[in-house]
Amino acid sequence: MEPSIDPSTGSPLPADAIQRILFIAPTVHVYNIPPLTSTKGYVAASWTADNNKRQIFSARLRVLETAIPKPNNDNEETVKTDILLEDPSNGQLFAAAPYTIPAVVEQVLDSSRFFALRVQGEGGRKAVLGIGFEERSDAFDFSVALQEARKALGIDASSDGGAGGKKASKAKEKVPEKKDFSLKEGETITVNIGGRGRRNPPKKEGSGEASGSFQLPPPPQGGSFLPPPPSAQEVKAQKRLSQNSAPPAPGSMEDLGFDDGEFGEFQ
């Protein structure tokens, strides 16, 4: 049995290497696209203008994942993902794009079916090709396959730099240490409410009073208080003085024959 070949480098793979196809599309259209002139991104309308004048090939596309176990370590492996453009008739490689950063594949601004693909040839030469799917569902499945590849490679979808290649080992999330706020034996809590009272000075042991008790503040110094209300007898005496000093008004209680005796006022 012939050893498997690394599609991106052309070198044979170890016998224990495992390859898995994440996605395959029977037909994608490949375009020789002009250099990017805007920082916003690529526009597919310029590729398909003039009756698809820039189309150069119709290829089969595969997203291939390769896992190579590390020597003397069965628990770790090196993982790489390649996007392959192949001749659909014989499977011969046309172009390969090692998927090491998200910027290797860039969706165009004006369509969900077209992408710009950074391929890499022999000697490390790089170029940007345009690819277009005939069905939107195939383009969607292609994007899902790349998302799965990023998870396996530990690539952040928002990053544009850095090299993948090693399977991401999930870092253990740091669990915040739980603090014990319960009262230990012999400990007490003292509450101080500002502006509501003053805390009593600490009592000596055996006084029988608990710490943290409260008392009302003393009254303000120099403050004036309202006099107490007069008693019923004082009110009666004042009324009699007023009656003796002035004649009774016509129509008063005395004119009608009523005697304002001691039961005239409630006591």
C-alpha positions as CSV (number, residue, x, y, z in Angstrom):
1,M,0.0,0.0,0.0
2,E,1.4,3.3,-1.1
3,P,1.8,5.9,1.7
4,S,-0.5,8.9,1.6
5,I,0.8,12.1,0.1
6,D,0.6,15.5,1.7
7,P,-1.4,17.5,-0.9
8,S,0.1,20.8,0.1
9,T,3.7,19.8,0.1
10,G,3.7,16.6,-2.1
11,S,5.7,14.7,0.5
12,P,4.6,11.3,1.8
13,L,2.7,11.2,5.1
14,P,3.5,8.8,8.0
15,A,1.7,5.5,8.0
16,D,-0.3,6.3,11.1
17,A,-1.6,9.7,9.6
18,I,-5.4,10.0,9.4
19,Q,-7.1,12.0,6.7
20,R,-10.7,13.2,6.9
21,I,-12.7,15.0,4.2
22,L,-14.6,17.8,5.9
23,F,-16.3,19.0,2.6
24,I,-16.5,18.2,-1.1
25,A,-18.1,20.1,-3.9
26,P,-18.1,18.4,-7.4
27,T,-17.9,21.7,-9.3
28,V,-16.6,25.2,-8.5
29,H,-15.6,27.8,-11.0
30,V,-12.1,29.2,-10.7
31,Y,-11.3,32.8,-11.7
32,N,-8.1,34.7,-12.3
33,I,-9.0,37.8,-10.4
34,P,-7.4,41.2,-10.5
35,P,-5.4,42.5,-7.6
36,L,-7.4,44.0,-4.7
37,T,-7.6,47.7,-5.0
38,S,-9.9,48.5,-2.1
39,T,-9.5,47.8,1.6
40,K,-13.2,46.9,1.8
41,G,-12.8,43.6,0.0
42,Y,-13.4,41.7,-3.3
43,V,-16.3,42.2,-5.7
44,A,-17.4,39.1,-7.7
45,A,-19.2,41.2,-10.3
46,S,-15.8,42.2,-11.8
47,W,-14.9,38.5,-12.1
48,T,-18.0,37.4,-14.1
49,A,-18.1,40.5,-16.3
50,D,-17.8,40.1,-20.1
51,N,-19.4,36.6,-20.1
52,N,-17.1,35.2,-17.4
53,K,-14.0,36.2,-19.3
54,R,-11.8,35.7,-16.2
55,Q,-12.9,32.1,-15.5
56,I,-10.0,29.7,-16.1
57,F,-11.1,26.4,-14.8
58,S,-13.9,24.3,-13.3
59,A,-12.5,22.2,-10.4
60,R,-13.5,19.8,-7.7
61,L,-13.1,21.4,-4.3
62,R,-12.2,19.4,-1.1
63,V,-11.5,20.5,2.4
64,L,-9.1,17.8,3.8
65,E,-8.0,17.5,7.4
66,T,-4.9,15.5,8.2
67,A,-4.0,14.4,11.7
68,I,-0.5,13.1,12.4
69,P,0.2,11.6,15.9
70,K,3.3,12.9,17.6
71,P,6.1,10.4,18.2
72,N,6.1,8.7,21.6
73,N,2.9,10.5,22.5
74,D,-0.4,8.9,21.8
75,N,-2.5,11.7,23.3
76,E,-1.3,14.5,21.1
77,E,-1.3,15.0,17.4
78,T,-0.5,17.6,14.7
79,V,-3.6,18.7,12.7
80,K,-3.5,20.5,9.4
81,T,-6.3,21.5,7.0
82,D,-6.0,22.1,3.3
83,I,-8.4,23.4,0.7
84,L,-7.7,21.6,-2.6
85,L,-8.7,22.4,-6.1
86,E,-8.5,19.3,-8.2
87,D,-9.2,18.2,-11.8
88,P,-12.6,16.6,-11.6
89,S,-11.8,14.0,-14.3
90,N,-8.6,12.5,-12.8
91,G,-8.2,14.0,-9.3
92,Q,-4.9,15.7,-10.2
93,L,-4.1,18.7,-7.9
94,F,-4.6,22.1,-9.6
95,A,-4.0,24.4,-6.6
96,A,-3.8,24.0,-2.8
97,A,-4.5,26.5,0.0
98,P,-3.2,25.5,3.5
99,Y,-5.8,26.8,5.9
100,T,-3.7,28.3,8.6
101,I,-5.5,31.7,9.1
102,P,-9.0,32.8,8.4
103,A,-7.8,35.3,5.8
104,V,-6.9,32.4,3.5
105,V,-10.6,32.4,2.5
106,E,-12.4,35.7,2.1
107,Q,-16.0,36.0,1.1
108,V,-16.8,38.7,-1.5
109,L,-18.9,41.8,-0.8
110,D,-21.7,41.3,-3.3
111,S,-22.4,37.5,-3.2
112,S,-22.7,34.6,-0.8
113,R,-21.5,32.1,-3.5
114,F,-18.1,33.6,-4.3
115,F,-14.8,33.6,-2.3
116,A,-11.3,34.8,-2.7
117,L,-8.8,31.9,-2.0
118,R,-5.1,32.3,-1.3
119,V,-3.4,29.3,-2.8
120,Q,0.2,28.3,-2.4
121,G,2.3,26.5,-5.0
122,E,5.8,24.9,-5.1
123,G,8.5,26.9,-3.6
124,G,6.1,28.9,-1.4
125,R,4.7,31.0,-4.3
126,K,1.3,32.4,-3.4
127,A,-1.6,33.7,-5.5
128,V,-5.2,34.7,-5.0
129,L,-7.8,32.9,-7.1
130,G,-11.5,33.4,-7.1
131,I,-13.9,30.5,-6.7
132,G,-17.7,30.4,-7.2
133,F,-20.2,27.8,-6.2
134,E,-23.2,27.1,-8.4
135,E,-25.5,26.6,-5.4
136,R,-25.8,28.8,-2.3
137,S,-26.3,25.6,-0.2
138,D,-22.8,24.4,-1.2
139,A,-21.3,27.8,-0.3
140,F,-23.0,27.6,3.1
141,D,-21.7,24.0,3.7
142,F,-18.2,25.2,2.7
143,S,-18.4,28.0,5.4
144,V,-19.5,25.5,8.0
145,A,-16.6,23.1,7.1
146,L,-14.2,26.0,7.6
147,Q,-15.7,26.8,11.0
148,E,-15.2,23.2,12.1
149,A,-11.6,23.4,10.8
150,R,-11.0,26.5,12.9
151,K,-12.1,24.8,16.0
152,A,-9.8,21.8,15.4
153,L,-6.9,24.1,14.6
154,G,-7.6,26.6,17.5
155,I,-7.8,29.5,15.1
156,D,-9.7,32.6,16.2
157,A,-12.2,33.6,13.5
158,S,-11.5,37.3,14.0
159,S,-7.7,37.0,13.8
160,D,-5.7,37.6,10.6
161,G,-2.3,36.4,11.7
162,G,-0.6,33.5,13.4
163,A,0.0,30.0,12.1
164,G,-2.2,27.0,12.9
165,G,-1.1,23.4,12.6
166,K,-1.3,22.1,16.2
167,K,-4.5,20.8,17.6
168,A,-5.8,23.2,20.1
169,S,-5.8,21.9,23.6
170,K,-8.6,23.6,25.6
171,A,-7.2,25.4,28.5
172,K,-8.9,24.7,31.7
173,E,-11.1,27.5,32.8
174,K,-10.0,29.0,36.0
175,V,-12.8,28.6,38.5
176,P,-12.9,31.6,40.9
177,E,-11.9,30.6,44.4
178,K,-14.8,30.5,46.8
179,K,-14.3,32.6,49.9
180,D,-15.8,31.6,53.2
181,F,-17.6,34.6,54.8
182,S,-19.2,32.6,57.6
183,L,-18.6,33.7,61.2
184,K,-16.1,31.7,63.1
185,E,-16.5,30.8,66.7
186,G,-16.3,33.8,69.0
187,E,-16.6,36.4,66.1
188,T,-19.3,39.0,66.0
189,I,-20.6,41.6,63.5
190,T,-20.9,45.3,64.5
191,V,-23.2,47.4,62.4
192,N,-22.8,51.2,62.3
193,I,-25.6,53.2,60.6
194,G,-24.3,56.6,59.9
195,G,-26.5,59.5,61.1
196,R,-28.9,57.3,63.0
197,G,-27.1,56.9,66.3
198,R,-23.9,56.4,68.1
199,R,-22.5,53.1,69.1
200,N,-22.1,52.5,72.8
201,P,-18.5,52.1,74.1
202,P,-17.5,48.5,74.5
203,K,-18.7,47.0,77.7
204,K,-16.6,45.0,80.1
205,E,-17.1,41.3,80.2
206,G,-19.9,40.2,82.5
207,S,-21.9,43.5,82.1
208,G,-24.7,41.5,80.4
209,E,-25.0,44.0,77.5
210,A,-24.3,42.8,73.9
211,S,-21.8,44.7,71.7
212,G,-23.2,46.7,68.9
213,S,-26.2,48.2,70.8
214,F,-27.5,51.7,70.0
215,Q,-28.7,54.8,71.9
216,L,-30.4,58.0,70.8
217,P,-28.2,61.0,70.5
218,P,-28.6,63.8,73.2
219,P,-30.9,66.7,72.3
220,P,-29.3,69.7,70.6
221,Q,-27.8,72.3,72.9
222,G,-29.5,75.7,73.1
223,G,-32.6,74.6,71.3
224,S,-36.0,76.1,72.1
225,F,-39.1,74.0,72.9
226,L,-42.8,74.8,72.7
227,P,-44.5,75.4,76.1
228,P,-46.9,72.7,77.3
229,P,-50.6,73.2,76.5
230,P,-52.6,74.9,79.3
231,S,-54.8,72.8,81.6
232,A,-58.6,72.9,81.6
233,Q,-58.6,75.0,84.9
234,E,-56.3,77.6,83.4
235,V,-58.5,77.9,80.3
236,K,-61.6,78.3,82.6
237,A,-59.9,81.0,84.7
238,Q,-58.9,82.9,81.6
239,K,-62.4,82.7,80.3
240,R,-63.9,84.0,83.6
241,L,-61.5,86.9,83.6
242,S,-62.6,87.8,80.1
243,Q,-66.3,87.6,81.1
244,N,-65.8,89.8,84.2
245,S,-64.0,92.5,82.3
246,A,-66.6,92.9,79.5
247,P,-70.4,92.6,79.5
248,P,-71.8,89.6,78.0
249,A,-72.6,89.9,74.4
250,P,-76.2,89.8,73.3
251,G,-77.4,86.3,72.6
252,S,-74.8,84.6,74.8
253,M,-75.4,81.6,77.0
254,E,-76.1,83.8,80.0
255,D,-78.8,85.8,78.2
256,L,-80.6,82.6,77.4
257,G,-80.6,81.6,81.2
258,F,-77.9,78.9,81.1
259,D,-75.5,78.7,83.9
260,D,-71.8,78.1,83.0
261,G,-71.0,76.1,86.0
262,E,-68.3,73.7,86.8
263,F,-69.8,71.2,84.4
264,G,-69.7,73.7,81.5
265,E,-66.3,72.5,80.5
266,F,-65.1,69.0,80.1
267,Q,-62.4,68.1,82.5
